[in-house]
Amino acid sequence: AVIMCFSQISGSNLNPAISFALWLTGRLSNRKFILYVVAQLSASVFSMFIIFLTFSNPTIEMYKLVAIKPAEEDQLWRVFFTQVVGSFMLTYVAFTMGYEEAALIKEAESKVKKIHASDGLYLFSSSPQSATGFAPFAVGFIVFVCACYGGSSGCALNPSRMFGPAIFSGVWDYFYIYWIGMFVGSGLAGLLVVHVQLIHTPTAPII
């Protein structure tokens, strides 16, 4: 639902790791990449502030309940691997079903109705059955699948999901492993789509 609501404003890009993949593949300029990440991390902190205002007498223990950290018996390499795989799957689905090259607009004008075009990101739908029209549901489903796959690592999938809770709870346990894993997984997925799957597609303009 959130993806649908914000798709006409920002392309529903709510994940710094996906922003990194878009920047890495030339779909976001340096300026927009920084602005996206700042907005995403700020939203994470604001969400925790809402929790602070919602519950009476919130404690550090309450904030720790929403913080993500590996289980005590979990091995760090497993945490890293889980984040890479989960972020790869999420970003791959987002790229292939939601974001299209600007050059594809003209080719698809006779078949596809353009719903919205934001700078560097394009979301299309020709019918409820089309790939991009189904994108919000596909992304939501892959998030559910990855959350089930996450195991003892928590499978954060989104760096901003960890940022706000970490600030309020003080839980920064192996924070860097999660972040590096998510950025690596998303970057690999973006590069795979652009340089392998869409190798013959012209490059979209950078704003």
C-alpha positions as CSV (number, residue, x, y, z in Angstrom):
1,A,0.0,0.0,0.0
2,V,2.8,2.4,0.9
3,I,4.6,1.6,-2.4
4,M,1.5,2.5,-4.3
5,C,0.9,5.7,-2.4
6,F,4.4,7.1,-3.0
7,S,5.1,5.7,-6.5
8,Q,4.1,9.0,-8.1
9,I,6.2,11.1,-5.8
10,S,9.6,9.4,-5.6
11,G,9.2,6.0,-7.3
12,S,8.5,4.5,-3.9
13,N,12.2,4.3,-3.2
14,L,12.3,3.8,0.6
15,N,15.5,1.8,0.9
16,P,19.0,3.3,1.1
17,A,20.5,0.1,-0.3
18,I,18.2,0.3,-3.4
19,S,19.1,4.0,-3.7
20,F,22.8,2.9,-3.8
21,A,22.0,0.4,-6.5
22,L,20.2,3.0,-8.5
23,W,23.1,5.4,-8.1
24,L,25.6,2.7,-8.9
25,T,23.8,1.9,-12.2
26,G,23.5,5.6,-13.2
27,R,19.8,6.0,-12.4
28,L,20.3,8.5,-9.6
29,S,22.7,11.5,-9.6
30,N,25.0,12.2,-6.7
31,R,22.8,14.9,-5.4
32,K,19.6,12.8,-5.6
33,F,21.3,9.8,-4.0
34,I,22.4,11.9,-1.0
35,L,19.0,13.4,-0.7
36,Y,17.2,10.1,-0.9
37,V,19.4,8.5,1.8
38,V,19.1,11.5,4.1
39,A,15.3,11.4,3.8
40,Q,15.2,7.6,4.3
41,L,17.3,7.7,7.4
42,S,15.4,10.7,8.8
43,A,12.1,8.9,8.3
44,S,13.5,6.0,10.3
45,V,14.3,8.3,13.2
46,F,10.9,10.0,12.9
47,S,9.2,6.6,13.1
48,M,10.9,5.9,16.3
49,F,9.9,9.3,17.6
50,I,6.3,8.3,16.8
51,I,6.7,5.2,19.0
52,F,8.1,7.5,21.7
53,L,5.0,9.7,21.6
54,T,2.6,6.7,21.3
55,F,3.5,4.7,24.4
56,S,3.6,6.0,27.9
57,N,6.9,5.8,29.7
58,P,8.8,4.1,26.9
59,T,12.0,2.4,28.1
60,I,15.3,1.3,26.5
61,E,14.1,-2.2,26.7
62,M,11.0,-1.3,24.6
63,Y,13.3,0.2,21.9
64,K,15.5,-2.9,22.0
65,L,12.5,-5.0,20.9
66,V,12.5,-3.3,17.5
67,A,16.3,-3.2,17.2
68,I,17.9,-5.8,14.9
69,K,21.0,-7.7,16.0
70,P,22.3,-11.2,15.4
71,A,21.4,-14.0,17.7
72,E,24.2,-14.8,20.3
73,E,25.0,-18.2,18.7
74,D,24.9,-16.9,15.1
75,Q,28.1,-16.7,13.1
76,L,28.9,-13.3,11.6
77,W,29.6,-14.7,8.1
78,R,26.1,-16.2,8.1
79,V,24.6,-12.8,9.0
80,F,26.5,-11.2,6.2
81,F,25.5,-13.9,3.7
82,T,21.8,-13.6,4.7
83,Q,21.8,-9.8,4.2
84,V,23.5,-10.1,0.8
85,V,21.0,-12.7,-0.5
86,G,18.0,-11.0,0.9
87,S,18.9,-7.6,-0.4
88,F,19.8,-9.1,-3.8
89,M,16.4,-10.7,-4.2
90,L,14.6,-7.5,-3.1
91,T,16.5,-5.2,-5.3
92,Y,16.3,-7.6,-8.3
93,V,12.5,-7.7,-8.1
94,A,12.3,-3.9,-7.6
95,F,14.6,-3.3,-10.7
96,T,13.0,-5.8,-13.0
97,M,9.4,-5.1,-12.2
98,G,9.3,-1.5,-11.1
99,Y,12.1,0.6,-12.6
100,E,12.6,0.9,-16.4
101,E,15.0,2.6,-18.6
102,A,13.9,5.9,-20.0
103,A,14.7,4.6,-23.5
104,L,12.0,2.0,-23.2
105,I,9.3,4.7,-23.0
106,K,9.2,5.4,-26.7
107,E,9.4,1.7,-27.6
108,A,6.4,0.9,-25.4
109,E,4.2,4.0,-26.1
110,S,1.9,2.0,-28.3
111,K,1.4,-0.8,-25.8
112,V,2.0,0.8,-22.4
113,K,0.4,3.7,-20.7
114,K,2.8,5.9,-18.8
115,I,1.5,6.4,-15.2
116,H,4.3,8.6,-13.9
117,A,7.8,9.6,-14.7
118,S,10.1,11.0,-12.0
119,D,13.7,12.0,-12.6
120,G,15.5,8.9,-13.6
121,L,12.8,6.5,-12.4
122,Y,9.9,5.3,-14.4
123,L,6.9,3.3,-13.4
124,F,4.5,1.8,-15.9
125,S,1.3,-0.1,-16.1
126,S,-0.8,-1.3,-19.1
127,S,-3.2,-3.4,-17.1
128,P,-3.5,-4.9,-13.6
129,Q,-1.8,-8.0,-15.0
130,S,1.3,-6.2,-16.4
131,A,4.6,-6.6,-14.7
132,T,5.0,-3.1,-13.4
133,G,1.3,-2.8,-12.4
134,F,1.9,-5.8,-10.2
135,A,5.2,-4.5,-8.9
136,P,3.9,-3.2,-5.5
137,F,2.5,-6.7,-4.8
138,A,5.6,-8.4,-6.0
139,V,7.9,-6.3,-3.8
140,G,5.6,-6.8,-0.8
141,F,5.7,-10.5,-1.4
142,I,9.5,-10.7,-1.8
143,V,9.8,-8.7,1.5
144,F,7.7,-11.3,3.2
145,V,9.7,-14.2,1.7
146,C,13.0,-12.6,2.7
147,A,11.7,-11.9,6.2
148,C,11.0,-15.6,6.5
149,Y,14.3,-16.5,5.1
150,G,16.2,-14.1,7.4
151,G,16.6,-16.7,10.2
152,S,18.5,-15.7,13.3
153,S,20.0,-12.6,11.6
154,G,16.7,-10.8,11.5
155,C,17.1,-10.1,7.8
156,A,16.8,-6.3,8.0
157,L,16.8,-5.8,4.2
158,N,16.7,-2.0,4.7
159,P,19.5,0.0,6.3
160,S,16.9,2.6,7.5
161,R,15.0,-0.1,9.3
162,M,18.0,-0.5,11.6
163,F,19.1,3.1,11.9
164,G,16.3,4.6,13.9
165,P,15.9,1.7,16.4
166,A,19.7,1.7,16.9
167,I,19.8,5.3,17.8
168,F,17.0,5.0,20.3
169,S,18.0,1.7,21.8
170,G,21.8,2.0,21.6
171,V,22.0,-1.4,20.0
172,W,24.7,-1.2,17.3
173,D,25.9,-4.8,17.5
174,Y,27.7,-5.6,14.3
175,F,25.8,-2.8,12.6
176,Y,28.4,-2.5,9.8
177,I,28.0,-6.2,8.8
178,Y,24.3,-5.7,8.1
179,W,24.9,-2.5,6.2
180,I,27.7,-3.8,4.1
181,G,25.8,-7.0,3.3
182,M,22.7,-5.0,2.2
183,F,24.7,-2.6,0.0
184,V,26.7,-5.4,-1.6
185,G,23.5,-7.4,-2.3
186,S,21.6,-4.5,-3.7
187,G,24.6,-3.3,-5.8
188,L,25.1,-6.8,-7.3
189,A,21.4,-7.1,-8.2
190,G,21.4,-3.6,-9.9
191,L,24.5,-4.4,-11.9
192,L,23.2,-7.8,-12.9
193,V,20.0,-6.3,-14.3
194,V,21.7,-3.4,-16.1
195,H,24.7,-5.1,-17.5
196,V,23.4,-8.6,-18.1
197,Q,19.7,-8.6,-18.4
198,L,19.3,-5.2,-20.0
199,I,22.7,-5.2,-21.8
200,H,21.2,-4.0,-25.1
201,T,19.1,-1.3,-23.5
202,P,20.3,2.3,-23.8
203,T,21.2,4.2,-20.7
204,A,18.6,6.3,-18.9
205,P,19.5,10.0,-18.4
206,I,20.9,11.0,-15.1
207,I,19.4,14.0,-13.3
